[in-house]
Amino acid sequence: MAKPRVKVTINKGALQKVARQATRDLASKLTRALNALTPQYQGRPLDEVKRAVQQTWARNSGGGSITDPELTEFAEKIAAGGRVEVRAK
């Protein structure tokens, strides 16, 4: 018995569009989650804020990690009472 053949065609443009949108959605979700930390962590020690940022990042990114320079930048802004913005690349 002959095996049926299946031809799969991938629309690279559509795939890239979906990937870009998913990246923008994730950046938006992370921005909201990190900014929600400000009321609780404003004025707190930087190490404590960094731990909260790292946990929030991992929880909202499906276990992803954040680079140390970004972690420090976001933690400093949150500790100072400011807002952060995660940008899709």
C-alpha positions in Angstrom: 0.0 0.0 0.0 1.4 3.4 -1.0 1.8 6.0 1.6 -0.1 9.2 1.0 2.1 12.2 0.4 1.4 15.5 2.1 2.8 18.7 0.9 3.2 21.5 3.5 3.6 25.0 2.4 4.6 27.7 4.9 3.7 31.3 4.3 6.8 32.9 5.7 5.3 36.4 5.6 2.3 35.3 7.6 4.4 33.4 10.1 6.6 36.5 10.6 3.5 38.7 11.1 2.1 36.3 13.8 5.5 36.2 15.5 5.8 40.0 15.6 2.3 40.3 17.0 3.0 37.7 19.7 6.2 39.6 20.6 4.4 42.9 20.9 1.7 41.2 23.0 4.3 39.7 25.3 6.0 43.1 25.7 2.8 44.8 26.6 1.9 42.1 29.1 5.3 42.3 30.7 5.1 46.1 30.8 1.7 46.0 32.7 2.9 43.3 35.1 6.2 45.2 36.0 4.5 48.5 36.4 2.0 46.9 38.8 5.0 46.3 41.1 5.7 50.1 41.6 3.1 50.7 44.4 4.4 47.8 46.5 8.2 48.2 45.8 8.7 51.9 45.5 11.4 52.9 48.0 12.4 49.3 48.7 16.0 48.0 48.6 17.2 47.4 45.0 18.0 43.7 45.7 14.4 43.1 46.8 13.0 44.9 43.8 15.2 42.9 41.5 13.9 39.6 42.9 10.4 40.8 42.4 11.1 41.9 38.8 12.8 38.6 38.0 9.9 36.6 39.4 7.4 38.7 37.6 9.3 38.4 34.3 9.6 34.6 34.6 5.9 34.2 35.5 4.6 36.4 32.7 7.0 35.2 30.0 6.5 31.5 30.5 9.7 31.0 32.4 11.9 33.4 30.3 14.8 35.2 31.7 15.9 38.8 31.7 19.4 40.2 31.2 21.1 41.7 34.2 21.3 45.2 32.7 17.6 45.2 31.9 16.8 43.8 35.4 18.8 46.5 37.1 17.3 49.3 34.9 13.7 48.1 35.5 14.3 47.6 39.3 15.9 51.0 39.7 12.9 52.7 37.9 10.4 50.8 40.0 12.2 51.5 43.2 12.2 55.2 42.3 8.4 55.1 41.7 8.8 55.3 37.9 7.3 53.4 35.0 9.0 50.9 32.8 8.4 49.9 29.2 9.3 46.6 27.7 9.8 46.9 24.0 9.6 44.3 21.3 12.7 44.0 19.1 
